[in-house]
Amino acid sequence: MIQIVGLGLVATFLALIVKEQKPSFAFLLIVFVGCVIFLFLIDQVYEIIRMVERLSVNAHVNMIYVETILKIIGIAYIAEFGAQITKDAGQGAIASKIELGGKILILAMAIPILTVIIETIISMLPT
C-alpha cells in the first residue's frame, strides 16, 4: 500500500507541476499512473477470485452464480475506473454515461440470479 500511495503522491505532484506547461501531458501521466496502480493490484485481485472460487466449491454453490457475481464486481470496478479517468479529463457528462452503462450491465447480469431467488422463495411458500 505504501508503494501505491507513494506512486500516487509523486504522480500528483508531477502532474501539478507539468499541468501549467503541458496539460495534456499531465493528464496522460495521471492515466498512466492509474493503469500502473491497477496492474499492481492484479495479483491481489487474482488471489481474491481464487479464494471465492474455493469457498464456493466447498459450499457446493453453483459456479455459474459465482462467475456472474465476479463479473458484476468486475464491471463495477471497471466502470468506476473509467468514470474517474473521464472526470479527471473534465468530462463529467461522459463519466455519468459510463456509470449508467455499468449499472445497466450489472442489472442485466443480475436478472438470472434474481429470477432464481424469486423462484426459490415462491417454491417455499405454501400453496
Buried (B, 14 or more C-beta within 10 A) or exposed (E): EEEEEEBBEEBBEBBEEBBEEEEEEBBEBBEEBBEEBEEEEEEEBEEEBEEBBEEBEEEEBEEEBBBBBBEBBEBBBBBBBBBBBBBBBEBEEBBEEBBEBBEEBBEEBBEEBEEEEEEEEEEEEEE
